[in-house]
Amino acid sequence: MKRSITWVTTPMLLLALVVCPANINAQDEKKKEDDKPTLQELIGEVVEHLENDETEEALEVLRKARKHYPKSIQANMASIQVLVQIGMKKADEDRKSGNKYFYESAKVARHVLKFKKIPERAKGLLGASIYYEAGSLAVDGKKDKVLKVLKESFDIGFDDVEFAKKDKAFDDLRESKKFKAIIAGGEKIVTKRRQAALKKQLEKIKAQIADFKPFDFDFKLNSSRGKEISRKDFKGKFLIVDFWGTWCTPCVREIPHFIKLKKEYGKQGLEVIGIAFEQIDDEKVAIDQVNKFSEKHKLNYESLMGDDETADAVNLDVFPTTLFMNRQGKVVFKVSGYHDYEILEGIVKELMFKKKSSGK
């Protein structure tokens, strides 16, 4: 069933534009005496350019925004993101041709790092910007500065250690003891940071679970294999229902987590079912897409073909959306958007094994 609903994610070119809109200074939104454009007007121009894949034009507008509003977290973070985007594209053609954009993004990042308050969500991008500066320094042969900047990137918020280990920019340094020490140190920093973030996220989710009002959800749909499946088929089971589509990038990223959850907790009564919505009117083609995807990714659970009635029953408005249903058949929690495995597992543990969340 075709359903026009957006997905929840943090795409590269949009995250910074909404990273902290509440932090736009009041004066940013007002016309100045010399009739300068407001920040929101400039950001509107940027969005329009990005929608038309006009990244260079968007960058020029962002440079103007930074000049008029140097303390705006929104203008600066959006600039960093667009600069990194252009730099990565240029680097695909020739690594050195992307360097000037990476250097500029790092310059903007260092400006932001002087701000008294920096949104947590911004730190990953700031760290990535400094990381690309380290790579550019390495490519330009400035080895005396590379390791210091690389370490700085991990300290700030860059967390893709595996990428750093394989990055060709560091080929000449890879076997050095100092480089290996920085990578090892980066792994420790990233692990500690992720554990702290996970703990914070799970505490927030526990509070949300406590406030969640359970509701009934019944369904009877055909699977992509033609078998009729209903909620009654999972009587006495703890059921995860994943609303997804093969076209939805965050949905696809999340599916391995559901496969793993069933492997880990299936013997304890956990079941998973997918309800697919394809962006195509031809039902046979849609079913074929789901089946091919299921085979390719070795799904260990069935995918049902969704319809509007089912979607409306749970107020489905974004993909992915995940329902957690207790053994009594009630929805005891609902989340939207992509979630890491550790978060999904934390929800399962909280709901499956704690009497308070039994929903009786």
C-alpha positions in Angstrom: 0.0 0.0 0.0 1.4 3.4 -1.0 1.3 5.9 1.8 2.8 9.4 1.6 4.4 9.9 5.0 7.8 11.2 5.7 10.6 9.4 7.6 12.3 10.6 10.8 16.0 10.9 10.5 18.8 13.4 10.6 19.9 13.8 7.0 23.3 15.5 6.5 22.0 18.7 5.0 19.1 19.3 7.3 20.3 18.5 10.8 22.1 21.8 11.4 19.1 23.8 10.1 17.0 22.5 13.0 19.7 21.6 15.5 18.7 24.3 18.0 16.1 26.7 16.5 15.2 27.9 20.0 18.7 29.4 20.3 18.3 31.9 17.6 18.8 35.3 19.2 15.8 37.5 19.4 17.6 40.2 17.4 18.3 37.7 14.6 14.6 37.7 13.8 14.2 41.4 13.6 15.0 43.7 10.7 17.9 46.0 11.4 17.9 49.7 10.8 19.9 49.2 7.6 17.3 46.7 6.5 19.5 43.6 6.7 17.6 40.3 5.9 16.5 38.4 9.0 18.2 35.1 9.8 15.0 33.2 9.0 14.9 34.8 5.5 18.4 33.8 4.8 17.8 30.3 6.1 14.8 30.1 3.8 17.0 30.9 0.9 19.5 28.2 2.0 16.8 25.6 2.2 15.5 26.5 -1.3 19.0 26.2 -2.8 19.6 22.8 -1.1 16.3 21.5 -2.4 17.5 22.3 -5.9 21.0 20.7 -5.2 22.6 24.2 -5.4 25.1 23.7 -2.6 27.6 26.4 -3.7 24.8 28.9 -3.8 23.5 27.8 -0.4 27.0 28.2 0.9 27.2 31.8 -0.3 24.0 32.7 1.5 25.3 31.0 4.7 28.5 33.1 4.5 26.3 36.2 4.4 24.2 34.9 7.3 27.4 34.3 9.4 28.6 37.8 8.6 25.3 39.4 9.7 24.7 37.0 12.6 28.1 35.7 13.8 26.7 34.4 17.1 23.9 32.4 15.5 24.3 28.7 16.2 22.0 27.9 13.4 23.8 29.9 10.7 27.2 28.5 11.8 26.2 24.9 12.1 24.4 24.9 8.8 27.5 26.4 7.2 29.7 23.6 8.6 27.3 21.0 7.3 27.2 22.5 3.8 31.0 23.0 3.7 31.6 19.3 4.7 29.0 18.2 2.1 30.8 20.1 -0.7 34.2 19.0 0.6 33.3 15.3 0.6 31.9 15.6 -2.9 35.0 17.3 -4.2 37.2 14.9 -2.4 35.6 12.0 -4.2 37.0 13.4 -7.4 40.3 14.5 -6.0 41.1 14.5 -2.3 43.0 17.8 -2.3 40.2 19.7 -4.1 38.0 19.3 -1.0 40.6 20.6 1.4 39.7 24.3 1.2 36.1 23.5 2.2 37.3 21.3 5.1 39.6 24.0 6.3 36.8 26.6 6.2 34.4 24.3 8.0 37.0 23.7 10.7 37.5 27.5 11.0 33.7 27.9 11.5 33.7 25.0 14.0 36.4 26.6 16.1 34.4 29.8 16.1 31.4 27.9 17.5 33.5 26.1 20.1 34.0 29.5 21.7 30.3 29.9 22.4 29.3 29.5 26.0 26.5 27.1 25.2 26.7 24.5 22.5 23.8 22.0 21.9 24.9 18.4 22.5 23.5 17.4 19.1 26.0 19.8 17.5 29.1 18.3 19.0 29.2 15.3 16.6 29.3 17.6 13.6 31.8 19.9 15.2 34.1 16.9 15.8 33.6 15.7 12.3 34.6 19.1 10.9 37.8 19.0 12.9 38.4 15.4 11.8 38.3 16.4 8.2 40.7 19.2 8.9 43.1 16.6 10.2 42.7 14.6 7.0 43.3 17.7 4.9 46.5 18.5 6.9 47.7 14.9 6.3 47.0 15.1 2.6 48.8 18.5 2.4 51.8 16.9 4.1 51.6 18.9 7.3 52.2 15.9 9.5 53.4 18.0 12.5 49.9 19.2 13.0 47.8 16.2 12.1 47.9 14.1 15.2 47.1 17.0 17.5 44.0 17.9 15.4 43.0 14.3 15.1 43.0 13.9 18.9 41.1 17.1 19.2 38.3 15.7 16.9 37.7 12.8 19.2 37.7 15.0 22.2 35.1 17.3 20.7 32.6 14.7 19.4 33.8 12.7 16.3 33.0 9.1 17.0 33.6 7.1 13.8 36.8 5.4 14.9 36.5 2.6 12.4 36.4 5.1 9.5 39.5 6.8 10.9 41.4 3.5 11.0 40.8 3.0 7.3 40.9 6.6 6.0 43.4 6.8 3.2 44.3 10.3 4.2 46.3 8.8 7.0 48.1 6.1 5.1 51.5 7.6 5.7 50.9 7.8 9.5 48.9 4.5 10.0 51.9 2.4 11.3 53.3 5.1 13.6 53.0 4.5 17.3 51.6 8.0 17.9 48.8 7.5 15.4 47.9 4.1 16.9 47.9 5.6 20.4 45.5 8.4 19.3 43.2 5.9 17.7 43.2 3.7 20.8 42.6 6.8 22.9 39.7 7.8 20.6 38.1 4.4 21.0 38.1 4.8 24.8 36.7 8.4 24.5 34.0 7.3 22.1 33.0 4.3 24.2 32.7 6.3 27.4 30.7 9.0 25.6 28.3 6.5 24.0 27.8 4.8 27.3 26.9 8.1 29.0 24.6 9.0 26.2 22.9 5.6 26.2 22.3 5.8 30.0 20.8 9.2 29.6 18.6 8.1 26.7 17.4 5.0 28.6 16.5 7.1 31.7 14.4 9.4 29.5 12.7 6.4 27.8 11.9 4.8 31.2 10.1 8.0 32.2 8.2 8.0 28.9 7.2 4.4 29.4 5.8 5.2 32.8 3.7 8.0 31.4 2.5 6.1 28.3 -1.2 5.2 28.1 -1.6 1.7 26.7 -4.1 1.2 23.9 -5.5 -1.7 21.8 -4.3 -2.5 18.4 -5.8 -5.3 16.4 -4.8 -6.2 12.8 -5.5 -8.9 10.2 -3.3 -8.5 7.1 -1.8 -10.6 4.4 2.0 -11.2 4.6 4.2 -10.6 1.5 4.1 -14.4 1.1 0.3 -14.4 0.9 -0.4 -15.8 4.4 -3.2 -14.1 6.5 -1.8 -13.0 9.9 -3.5 -11.4 12.8 -2.8 -10.2 16.3 -4.4 -13.5 17.6 -1.5 -15.4 16.1 0.8 -13.9 18.7 -1.3 -14.7 21.7 0.8 -14.8 24.9 3.8 -13.3 23.1 5.6 -10.0 23.5 5.3 -8.4 20.1 7.3 -5.7 18.3 5.5 -4.2 15.3 7.7 -2.3 12.9 6.0 0.0 10.4 8.5 0.4 7.6 9.2 0.5 3.8 12.1 -0.6 1.5 12.4 3.1 0.3 12.9 4.4 3.9 16.6 4.7 4.7 16.3 4.8 8.5 13.9 1.8 8.3 16.4 -0.2 6.5 19.1 0.7 9.0 17.0 -0.4 11.9 15.9 -3.8 10.5 19.1 -5.6 11.6 18.3 -4.6 15.1 14.9 -6.4 15.0 16.5 -9.5 13.5 19.0 -9.5 16.4 16.3 -8.9 19.0 14.3 -11.9 17.8 17.5 -14.1 17.9 18.3 -12.9 21.4 14.9 -12.9 23.0 12.8 -15.2 20.8 13.1 -18.1 23.3 11.8 -15.8 26.0 8.6 -15.0 24.1 9.5 -12.1 21.9 8.1 -12.0 18.3 8.6 -9.4 15.6 6.3 -8.5 12.7 6.9 -5.9 10.0 4.1 -3.9 8.3 5.3 -2.6 5.0 4.2 0.4 3.1 5.7 0.8 -0.3 5.8 4.0 -2.3 4.2 2.4 -5.4 0.6 1.8 -6.5 1.1 -1.6 -8.2 0.5 -4.1 -5.4 2.3 -7.0 -7.1 5.4 -4.9 -7.6 5.2 -3.7 -4.0 5.0 -7.3 -2.7 7.9 -8.3 -4.9 10.0 -5.5 -3.5 9.3 -6.6 0.0 10.0 -10.2 -0.7 13.3 -9.5 -2.5 14.4 -7.2 0.4 13.4 -9.9 3.0 15.5 -12.5 1.2 18.5 -10.3 0.7 18.6 -9.2 4.3 17.6 -12.6 5.7 14.6 -11.4 7.8 13.7 -13.9 10.4 10.1 -12.6 10.7 7.2 -12.0 8.4 6.3 -8.6 6.8 2.7 -7.8 6.3 1.4 -5.5 3.6 0.0 -2.5 5.3 -3.2 -0.5 4.4 -4.6 2.9 5.4 -7.0 1.4 8.0 -4.1 -0.2 9.8 -2.0 3.0 9.6 -4.9 5.2 10.9 -5.4 2.8 13.8 -2.0 3.8 15.2 -1.9 7.4 13.9 1.0 6.5 11.7 2.6 9.7 10.4 6.4 8.9 10.1 8.6 6.0 9.2 9.9 4.0 10.9 7.3 3.7 13.7 7.6 0.9 16.2 5.0 -0.5 18.6 5.7 -2.7 21.6 2.8 -4.9 22.5 2.6 -6.9 25.8 1.5 -10.5 26.2 -2.0 -9.3 26.8 -2.2 -7.7 23.4 -2.0 -4.0 24.4 0.4 -1.4 22.9 2.5 -0.4 25.9 4.9 1.9 24.1 5.4 3.5 20.8 8.5 5.2 19.2 9.1 7.0 15.9 12.3 7.3 14.0 15.5 5.3 13.9 16.9 3.9 17.2 20.2 2.1 17.9 20.0 -1.5 19.0 20.9 -0.7 22.6 17.9 1.6 22.9 15.5 -0.9 21.4 16.9 -3.6 23.6 16.6 -1.4 26.7 12.9 -0.8 25.9 12.4 -4.6 25.5 14.0 -5.3 28.8 12.0 -2.6 30.5 8.7 -3.9 29.1 9.2 -7.6 29.0 10.8 -8.3 32.3 9.4 -5.7 34.7 6.0 -6.3 36.4 5.3 -2.6 36.4 5.2 -2.5 32.6 3.1 -5.7 32.2 0.0 -3.6 31.3 -2.4 -5.8 33.3 
